[in-house]
């Protein structure tokens, strides 16, 4: 499970050969959720982040969406993905 970025107490990871739609996992000491890369929506059944963390995470996603999708595709090909810069 490659860690692609972390900031604000959140760690974003991908899994090799994970299922569609393209998404990443977000971990914190208090929660775990998944975010779809293309839409920024939560994966079905996942709980939302606290509003302040969600706001930062969506800004990060908007800034790095193409790079995150490239990292997703690398994991699908069983390659090590590139790290994505943090928001701050």
FIKOLZA-1660 file (N, C-alpha, C; in steps of 0.1 Angstrom, whole numbers, plus 5000, padded with zeros to 4 digits):
% residues 88
   i   px   py   pz ch aa at
   1 5008 4988 5000  A  X  N
   1 5000 5000 5000  A  X CA
   1 5009 5012 5000  A  X  C
   2 5012 5018 4988  A  X  N
   2 5021 5029 4987  A  X CA
   2 5014 5042 4993  A  X  C
   3 5022 5049 5001  A  X  N
   3 5017 5062 5006  A  X CA
   3 5021 5072 4996  A  X  C
   4 5012 5080 4990  A  X  N
   4 5015 5089 4980  A  X CA
   4 5017 5104 4985  A  X  C
   5 5011 5107 4997  A  X  N
   5 5012 5120 5003  A  X CA
   5 5007 5120 5017  A  X  C
   6 5011 5130 5024  A  X  N
   6 5005 5132 5038  A  X CA
   6 5007 5147 5041  A  X  C
   7 4997 5152 5048  A  X  N
   7 4996 5166 5054  A  X CA
   7 4984 5167 5063  A  X  C
   8 4985 5176 5072  A  X  N
   8 4974 5179 5081  A  X CA
   8 4969 5167 5089  A  X  C
   9 4978 5158 5092  A  X  N
   9 4975 5146 5100  A  X CA
   9 4968 5135 5091  A  X  C
  10 4967 5137 5078  A  X  N
  10 4961 5127 5069  A  X CA
  10 4972 5121 5061  A  X  C
  11 4970 5108 5058  A  X  N
  11 4979 5101 5049  A  X CA
  11 4970 5095 5038  A  X  C
  12 4975 5098 5026  A  X  N
  12 4968 5093 5014  A  X CA
  12 4976 5081 5008  A  X  C
  13 4969 5070 5006  A  X  N
  13 4975 5058 5000  A  X CA
  13 4967 5053 4989  A  X  C
  14 4974 5044 4981  A  X  N
  14 4968 5037 4970  A  X CA
  14 4971 5022 4973  A  X  C
  15 4963 5013 4967  A  X  N
  15 4965 4999 4968  A  X CA
  15 4968 4994 4954  A  X  C
  16 4977 4984 4953  A  X  N
  16 4980 4978 4940  A  X CA
  16 4968 4970 4936  A  X  C
  17 4965 4970 4923  A  X  N
  17 4953 4963 4917  A  X CA
  17 4940 4966 4924  A  X  C
  18 4938 4978 4929  A  X  N
  18 4925 4981 4935  A  X CA
  18 4914 4982 4925  A  X  C
  19 4902 4982 4930  A  X  N
  19 4890 4982 4921  A  X CA
  19 4887 4995 4916  A  X  C
  20 4879 4996 4905  A  X  N
  20 4874 5008 4900  A  X CA
  20 4862 5013 4908  A  X  C
  21 4859 5026 4908  A  X  N
  21 4865 5036 4901  A  X CA
  21 4878 5041 4907  A  X  C
  22 4887 5047 4900  A  X  N
  22 4899 5052 4905  A  X CA
  22 4897 5060 4918  A  X  C
  23 4904 5057 4929  A  X  N
  23 4902 5064 4941  A  X CA
  23 4915 5062 4950  A  X  C
  24 4915 5070 4960  A  X  N
  24 4926 5068 4970  A  X CA
  24 4920 5067 4984  A  X  C
  25 4928 5062 4993  A  X  N
  25 4923 5060 5007  A  X CA
  25 4930 5071 5015  A  X  C
  26 4922 5076 5025  A  X  N
  26 4927 5086 5034  A  X CA
  26 4926 5081 5048  A  X  C
  27 4937 5081 5055  A  X  N
  27 4938 5077 5069  A  X CA
  27 4942 5088 5078  A  X  C
  28 4936 5088 5090  A  X  N
  28 4939 5097 5101  A  X CA
  28 4938 5088 5114  A  X  C
  29 4942 5094 5125  A  X  N
  29 4941 5086 5137  A  X CA
  29 4926 5083 5140  A  X  C
  30 4917 5091 5135  A  X  N
  30 4903 5090 5139  A  X CA
  30 4894 5084 5128  A  X  C
  31 4899 5084 5115  A  X  N
  31 4890 5080 5104  A  X CA
  31 4897 5073 5093  A  X  C
  32 4890 5067 5084  A  X  N
  32 4894 5061 5072  A  X CA
  32 4883 5063 5062  A  X  C
  33 4886 5068 5050  A  X  N
  33 4876 5069 5039  A  X CA
  33 4883 5068 5026  A  X  C
  34 4875 5068 5015  A  X  N
  34 4880 5067 5002  A  X CA
  34 4874 5079 4993  A  X  C
  35 4882 5084 4985  A  X  N
  35 4878 5096 4976  A  X CA
  35 4880 5092 4962  A  X  C
  36 4870 5094 4953  A  X  N
  36 4871 5091 4939  A  X CA
  36 4880 5102 4933  A  X  C
  37 4889 5099 4925  A  X  N
  37 4899 5108 4919  A  X CA
  37 4892 5118 4910  A  X  C
  38 4884 5113 4901  A  X  N
  38 4878 5121 4890  A  X CA
  38 4868 5131 4895  A  X  C
  39 4860 5127 4905  A  X  N
  39 4849 5135 4910  A  X CA
  39 4851 5142 4923  A  X  C
  40 4860 5137 4931  A  X  N
  40 4862 5142 4945  A  X CA
  40 4851 5138 4955  A  X  C
  41 4843 5128 4950  A  X  N
  41 4832 5123 4959  A  X CA
  41 4837 5112 4967  A  X  C
  42 4830 5109 4978  A  X  N
  42 4833 5098 4987  A  X CA
  42 4828 5085 4980  A  X  C
  43 4836 5074 4981  A  X  N
  43 4831 5062 4976  A  X CA
  43 4819 5057 4983  A  X  C
  44 4811 5050 4977  A  X  N
  44 4798 5045 4982  A  X CA
  44 4800 5039 4996  A  X  C
  45 4792 5044 5005  A  X  N
  45 4792 5039 5019  A  X CA
  45 4803 5044 5028  A  X  C
  46 4812 5053 5023  A  X  N
  46 4822 5058 5032  A  X CA
  46 4817 5071 5039  A  X  C
  47 4822 5073 5051  A  X  N
  47 4819 5084 5059  A  X CA
  47 4827 5096 5055  A  X  C
  48 4821 5108 5056  A  X  N
  48 4828 5120 5052  A  X CA
  48 4838 5124 5063  A  X  C
  49 4848 5132 5058  A  X  N
  49 4859 5137 5067  A  X CA
  49 4853 5149 5074  A  X  C
  50 4860 5153 5085  A  X  N
  50 4856 5166 5092  A  X CA
  50 4857 5177 5081  A  X  C
  51 4849 5187 5082  A  X  N
  51 4848 5197 5071  A  X CA
  51 4861 5204 5068  A  X  C
  52 4869 5207 5079  A  X  N
  52 4881 5214 5076  A  X CA
  52 4891 5205 5069  A  X  C
  53 4892 5193 5072  A  X  N
  53 4901 5183 5065  A  X CA
  53 4896 5181 5051  A  X  C
  54 4883 5180 5049  A  X  N
  54 4877 5178 5036  A  X CA
  54 4880 5189 5027  A  X  C
  55 4879 5201 5032  A  X  N
  55 4883 5213 5024  A  X CA
  55 4897 5213 5019  A  X  C
  56 4906 5210 5028  A  X  N
  56 4921 5209 5024  A  X CA
  56 4923 5197 5014  A  X  C
  57 4917 5186 5017  A  X  N
  57 4919 5174 5008  A  X CA
  57 4914 5177 4994  A  X  C
  58 4902 5183 4993  A  X  N
  58 4897 5186 4980  A  X CA
  58 4905 5197 4972  A  X  C
  59 4911 5206 4979  A  X  N
  59 4921 5216 4973  A  X CA
  59 4933 5208 4968  A  X  C
  60 4938 5199 4976  A  X  N
  60 4949 5191 4972  A  X CA
  60 4946 5182 4960  A  X  C
  61 4934 5176 4960  A  X  N
  61 4930 5168 4948  A  X CA
  61 4929 5176 4936  A  X  C
  62 4923 5188 4937  A  X  N
  62 4921 5197 4925  A  X CA
  62 4935 5201 4920  A  X  C
  63 4944 5204 4928  A  X  N
  63 4958 5208 4924  A  X CA
  63 4965 5196 4917  A  X  C
  64 4964 5184 4922  A  X  N
  64 4972 5173 4918  A  X CA
  64 4964 5162 4911  A  X  C
  65 4952 5164 4907  A  X  N
  65 4944 5154 4901  A  X CA
  65 4951 5145 4891  A  X  C
  66 4957 5151 4881  A  X  N
  66 4964 5144 4870  A  X CA
  66 4975 5135 4876  A  X  C
  67 4983 5140 4885  A  X  N
  67 4994 5132 4891  A  X CA
  67 4988 5121 4899  A  X  C
  68 4978 5123 4906  A  X  N
  68 4971 5113 4915  A  X CA
  68 4966 5102 4905  A  X  C
  69 4960 5105 4894  A  X  N
  69 4955 5095 4885  A  X CA
  69 4967 5088 4879  A  X  C
  70 4978 5094 4876  A  X  N
  70 4989 5087 4871  A  X CA
  70 4994 5077 4881  A  X  C
  71 4994 5081 4894  A  X  N
  71 4999 5072 4905  A  X CA
  71 4989 5060 4906  A  X  C
  72 4976 5063 4904  A  X  N
  72 4966 5052 4904  A  X CA
  72 4969 5042 4893  A  X  C
  73 4972 5047 4881  A  X  N
  73 4975 5038 4869  A  X CA
  73 4987 5031 4871  A  X  C
  74 4997 5037 4878  A  X  N
  74 5010 5030 4881  A  X CA
  74 5007 5018 4890  A  X  C
  75 4999 5020 4900  A  X  N
  75 4995 5009 4909  A  X CA
  75 4987 4998 4902  A  X  C
  76 4979 5002 4893  A  X  N
  76 4971 4992 4885  A  X CA
  76 4981 4983 4877  A  X  C
  77 4992 4989 4873  A  X  N
  77 5002 4982 4865  A  X CA
  77 5013 4976 4874  A  X  C
  78 5010 4976 4887  A  X  N
  78 5019 4970 4897  A  X CA
  78 5033 4977 4897  A  X  C
  79 5033 4990 4895  A  X  N
  79 5045 4998 4895  A  X CA
  79 5044 5007 4908  A  X  C
  80 5055 5011 4913  A  X  N
  80 5056 5020 4924  A  X CA
  80 5052 5034 4919  A  X  C
  81 5041 5040 4925  A  X  N
  81 5037 5053 4921  A  X CA
  81 5046 5064 4926  A  X  C
  82 5045 5075 4919  A  X  N
  82 5053 5087 4923  A  X CA
  82 5046 5093 4936  A  X  C
  83 5054 5100 4944  A  X  N
  83 5049 5107 4955  A  X CA
  83 5042 5120 4950  A  X  C
  84 5032 5124 4957  A  X  N
  84 5025 5137 4953  A  X CA
  84 5028 5147 4964  A  X  C
  85 5032 5159 4960  A  X  N
  85 5035 5169 4971  A  X CA
  85 5022 5172 4980  A  X  C
  86 5025 5175 4992  A  X  N
  86 5014 5179 5001  A  X CA
  86 5008 5192 4998  A  X  C
  87 4997 5195 5004  A  X  N
  87 4990 5208 5002  A  X CA
  87 4999 5219 5008  A  X  C
  88 5004 5216 5020  A  X  N
  88 5013 5226 5027  A  X CA
  88 5024 5219 5034  A  X  C
% end
